[in-house]
């Protein structure tokens, strides 16, 4: 078997800088010295291992996976779906996608969240699923609410869902956020505005998908996720890896 090719280098002009003065917490979180690029080791180009059998079929249904029997959370019912692909447009099958979010009022089920919106007793705010052989995934949930945060005097986070995607190797793992088409708070958000390329911001916006919407039930949004691709490698004088 050929050795898997290394992943493409991260595009620093596409990703937001570690330090941005208008994003207050980046001041404390950003490194003080220049970043160092390291060559991928075998452990980084091979996949993380987790128990696929531990993923329950209801884990991707945030409407039901925390609710009491016979009850449901409050909020606009939505479906978020799409494909996980790499930079070579190849599907990433059988990979773990995790999601967490605020409830419809904009509050997380977390002891440090003190926003005055109420906690929904039937909404846990997290879920997970595995992509199928075509890299396809979906979640059913309620649309999260916007919430204020202490950056400037009057900053609000747009409605968003956090996503973690394991990929096929540690260097490919991605943690990101998706936003919703038409939300006016996206353009006002200091976190979103750390991203230097407008096209990169567009890739973080889930698009309304009426074809996948269930009439009289659930609105759908489509959001494809792109992970880092692999370089080509030579094996028996043939290119392998992409």
Backbone torsions as a table, in degrees:
resi	resn	phi	psi	omega
1	UNK	NA	139.3	178.5
2	UNK	-71.8	152.2	174.2
3	UNK	-72.0	132.5	179.4
4	UNK	-58.1	140.6	178.6
5	UNK	-69.7	154.5	176.8
6	UNK	-67.9	159.4	176.9
7	UNK	-80.1	151.7	175.7
8	UNK	-58.1	150.3	175.8
9	UNK	-66.0	147.9	178.3
10	UNK	-68.8	136.2	179.8
11	UNK	-82.9	105.3	-176.1
12	UNK	-71.3	-19.8	177.5
13	UNK	-82.6	-14.3	179.9
14	UNK	-93.3	-34.2	-179.0
15	UNK	-84.9	151.7	177.4
16	UNK	-69.1	148.3	177.0
17	UNK	-67.8	155.0	-179.3
18	UNK	-66.1	-32.4	-179.6
19	UNK	-116.6	125.1	174.0
20	UNK	-138.1	121.0	-170.0
21	UNK	-61.3	-30.0	-178.7
22	UNK	-81.7	-6.2	176.3
23	UNK	-108.1	97.5	-165.7
24	UNK	-54.9	-46.1	-174.4
25	UNK	-73.2	-13.2	176.2
26	UNK	-68.9	-20.7	179.3
27	UNK	-62.7	-45.4	-179.6
28	UNK	-80.3	-27.8	-173.6
29	UNK	-88.7	-20.0	-172.7
30	UNK	-80.0	146.5	178.4
31	UNK	-69.2	151.1	-179.9
32	UNK	-91.8	-17.5	-178.3
33	UNK	-112.7	164.4	-179.3
34	UNK	-63.8	146.0	178.4
35	UNK	-72.6	151.5	179.3
36	UNK	-117.0	129.2	176.4
37	UNK	-88.7	129.0	-179.5
38	UNK	-114.8	143.5	176.2
39	UNK	-69.9	142.2	-179.6
40	UNK	-62.4	135.0	172.3
41	UNK	-92.1	172.5	-179.9
42	UNK	-59.6	-38.3	-178.7
43	UNK	-66.5	-24.1	-178.5
44	UNK	-87.7	-25.1	-179.8
45	UNK	-96.2	-0.4	172.9
46	UNK	-106.6	159.9	-169.5
47	UNK	-78.2	152.2	170.9
48	UNK	-68.3	149.6	-176.8
49	UNK	-110.1	127.9	175.0
50	UNK	-146.5	164.9	-176.7
51	UNK	-80.2	98.3	-179.4
52	UNK	-59.7	-29.4	179.8
53	UNK	-69.5	-12.3	-179.9
54	UNK	-81.0	-8.6	-179.5
55	UNK	-86.3	116.0	-178.6
56	UNK	-84.1	146.2	-179.5
57	UNK	-57.8	-25.4	-179.3
58	UNK	-89.6	-3.2	-177.1
59	UNK	-61.5	-27.3	-178.4
60	UNK	-90.1	6.6	178.9
61	UNK	-110.5	91.3	-177.2
62	UNK	-73.2	-11.6	175.4
63	UNK	-73.6	-33.5	-175.1
64	UNK	-111.9	-21.0	-168.1
65	UNK	-73.0	-6.1	176.8
66	UNK	-128.6	-12.4	-173.5
67	UNK	-70.8	149.9	173.6
68	UNK	-68.3	152.2	-179.9
69	UNK	-54.0	128.6	178.9
70	UNK	83.1	0.3	-179.1
71	UNK	-121.8	167.9	-179.3
72	UNK	-144.6	158.6	176.1
73	UNK	-71.8	161.3	177.3
74	UNK	-87.1	141.3	174.8
75	UNK	138.9	172.5	178.6
76	UNK	-72.9	120.2	-177.2
77	UNK	-76.7	128.1	-178.9
78	UNK	-136.6	159.8	169.3
79	UNK	-116.0	133.3	171.4
80	UNK	-114.9	123.4	-176.4
81	UNK	-145.6	163.8	178.3
82	UNK	166.2	-163.0	-178.9
83	UNK	-123.1	149.0	170.8
84	UNK	-100.8	118.6	-177.8
85	UNK	-124.8	164.3	171.0
86	UNK	-103.7	-179.7	-176.2
87	UNK	-66.7	-14.4	175.3
88	UNK	-92.9	11.2	179.4
89	UNK	66.3	22.6	176.5
90	UNK	-92.7	139.8	177.6
91	UNK	-66.5	149.2	175.6
92	UNK	-109.6	95.4	-174.6
93	UNK	-83.2	159.4	169.2
94	UNK	55.3	36.8	178.9
95	UNK	-112.2	149.3	-174.5
96	UNK	-81.7	126.8	174.5
97	UNK	-116.7	121.7	179.4
98	UNK	-113.0	146.0	-179.3
99	UNK	-134.0	143.1	170.9
100	UNK	-146.8	151.8	-170.0
101	UNK	-163.0	167.0	170.1
102	UNK	-78.4	163.8	176.8
103	UNK	-80.1	-173.7	-175.7
104	UNK	-63.8	-21.3	177.4
105	UNK	-89.3	-3.9	180.0
106	UNK	90.5	20.7	-179.1
107	UNK	-117.9	136.1	176.1
108	UNK	-86.2	150.8	172.1
109	UNK	-83.7	77.4	-177.1
110	UNK	-146.9	139.0	-173.7
111	UNK	-64.6	-22.0	-179.9
112	UNK	-91.6	-2.7	176.6
113	UNK	-86.4	112.7	-176.9
114	UNK	-111.3	15.2	177.5
115	UNK	-59.0	143.9	-172.4
116	UNK	-72.0	-9.6	175.7
117	UNK	-62.6	146.4	-176.1
118	UNK	-74.5	154.3	170.4
119	UNK	-79.4	133.3	177.2
120	UNK	-84.5	118.3	-177.4
121	UNK	-66.7	-12.1	-178.2
122	UNK	-111.7	17.2	-178.6
123	UNK	-134.9	117.5	179.4
124	UNK	-86.5	-29.8	174.7
125	UNK	85.7	14.0	177.3
126	UNK	-147.0	153.6	179.9
127	UNK	-163.2	174.4	-179.7
128	UNK	-156.8	157.6	179.1
129	UNK	-158.6	166.0	174.7
130	UNK	-109.6	139.9	174.4
131	UNK	-70.0	151.8	177.9
132	UNK	-86.0	-167.5	-175.4
133	UNK	-65.6	-18.6	178.3
134	UNK	-99.8	9.2	-178.2
135	UNK	78.3	12.4	-175.0
136	UNK	-83.8	142.8	176.7
137	UNK	-140.8	161.1	169.2
138	UNK	-157.9	152.0	173.5
139	UNK	-128.5	147.7	167.8
140	UNK	-112.0	133.1	-174.1
141	UNK	-159.1	-170.4	169.9
142	UNK	-110.2	148.6	-178.6
143	UNK	-67.9	125.9	-178.7
144	UNK	-70.2	152.1	177.4
145	UNK	-89.7	159.7	172.3
146	UNK	-72.0	158.8	177.3
147	UNK	-149.9	154.2	179.4
148	UNK	-80.0	154.3	174.8
149	UNK	-145.2	153.3	-170.6
150	UNK	-86.9	74.7	173.8
151	UNK	-110.7	-74.3	166.1
152	UNK	-99.3	-172.6	-176.2
153	UNK	-65.6	-37.5	-172.8
154	UNK	-132.8	55.3	176.4
155	UNK	-96.0	139.0	177.1
156	UNK	-129.0	137.1	173.3
157	UNK	-79.6	132.7	173.2
158	UNK	-62.7	159.6	173.4
159	UNK	-55.9	131.4	-178.0
160	UNK	-156.2	160.1	174.7
161	UNK	-124.5	131.4	175.7
162	UNK	-82.6	141.4	179.1
163	UNK	-132.2	140.1	171.2
164	UNK	-122.9	127.6	-179.4
165	UNK	-124.0	124.8	-174.9
166	UNK	-74.7	-35.5	-177.1
167	UNK	71.3	-161.5	-179.2
168	UNK	-104.3	-1.0	179.7
169	UNK	-158.1	159.5	-177.4
170	UNK	-61.9	-34.6	-179.5
171	UNK	-72.9	-10.2	-178.9
172	UNK	-99.9	-11.4	-177.3
173	UNK	-61.1	139.2	-175.8
174	UNK	-128.8	135.6	168.9
175	UNK	-120.2	123.7	-173.4
176	UNK	-147.4	-175.4	176.6
177	UNK	-134.1	147.5	171.6
178	UNK	-114.8	145.0	176.9
179	UNK	-115.4	176.0	-173.4
180	UNK	-115.9	136.7	-178.1
181	UNK	-53.0	134.3	174.8
182	UNK	88.4	-0.3	-178.3
183	UNK	-77.8	116.6	-177.8
184	UNK	-68.5	-17.3	-179.5
185	UNK	-75.8	-15.4	180.0
186	UNK	-58.9	-47.9	-177.6
187	UNK	-69.3	-17.5	-178.4
188	UNK	-93.9	-8.0	-169.6
189	UNK	-82.9	121.6	177.9
190	UNK	-62.0	-28.4	177.9
191	UNK	-70.0	-48.1	177.7
192	UNK	-58.9	-39.7	-175.5
193	UNK	-75.1	-0.5	170.0
194	UNK	-74.9	-16.1	-178.2
195	UNK	-78.9	121.4	-170.9
196	UNK	-75.2	-24.4	-173.4
197	UNK	-108.3	121.6	179.1
198	UNK	-56.8	-32.3	179.0
199	UNK	-67.4	-32.3	177.2
200	UNK	-67.5	-37.4	176.3
201	UNK	-63.6	-40.5	179.4
202	UNK	-59.9	-32.5	-179.7
203	UNK	-73.2	-9.4	177.1
204	UNK	-95.4	3.5	-175.2
205	UNK	-106.7	120.8	176.6
206	UNK	-77.3	132.3	-175.4
207	UNK	-95.9	140.2	175.1
208	UNK	-57.5	131.0	-176.8
209	UNK	-126.4	90.6	-178.0
210	UNK	-67.6	-24.4	179.5
211	UNK	-67.6	-28.4	179.1
212	UNK	-98.3	-5.3	178.6
213	UNK	-68.4	138.8	178.2
214	UNK	-95.4	114.3	-176.6
215	UNK	-55.2	138.5	178.5
216	UNK	61.1	21.1	-175.5
217	UNK	-141.9	-70.0	-166.5
218	UNK	-143.4	129.2	174.8
219	UNK	-82.3	142.3	-177.2
220	UNK	-113.5	145.4	173.9
221	UNK	-128.0	139.2	-178.8
222	UNK	-106.0	132.2	-177.5
223	UNK	-145.7	106.3	175.8
224	UNK	-87.7	145.4	-176.8
225	UNK	-118.7	129.0	-178.7
226	UNK	-113.1	120.5	176.9
227	UNK	-98.6	169.3	178.6
228	UNK	-64.5	141.0	178.3
229	UNK	-93.1	172.3	-179.8
230	UNK	-99.8	146.8	171.7
231	UNK	-73.5	162.2	173.8
232	UNK	-75.3	145.3	173.0
233	UNK	-129.0	156.2	179.4
234	UNK	-94.7	131.7	175.3
235	UNK	-141.1	115.4	-177.0
236	UNK	51.9	46.5	176.3
237	UNK	64.2	21.4	175.9
238	UNK	-122.3	146.1	175.0
239	UNK	-75.5	131.2	177.6
240	UNK	-127.4	159.7	169.2
241	UNK	107.8	-22.7	174.9
242	UNK	-154.5	NA	NA
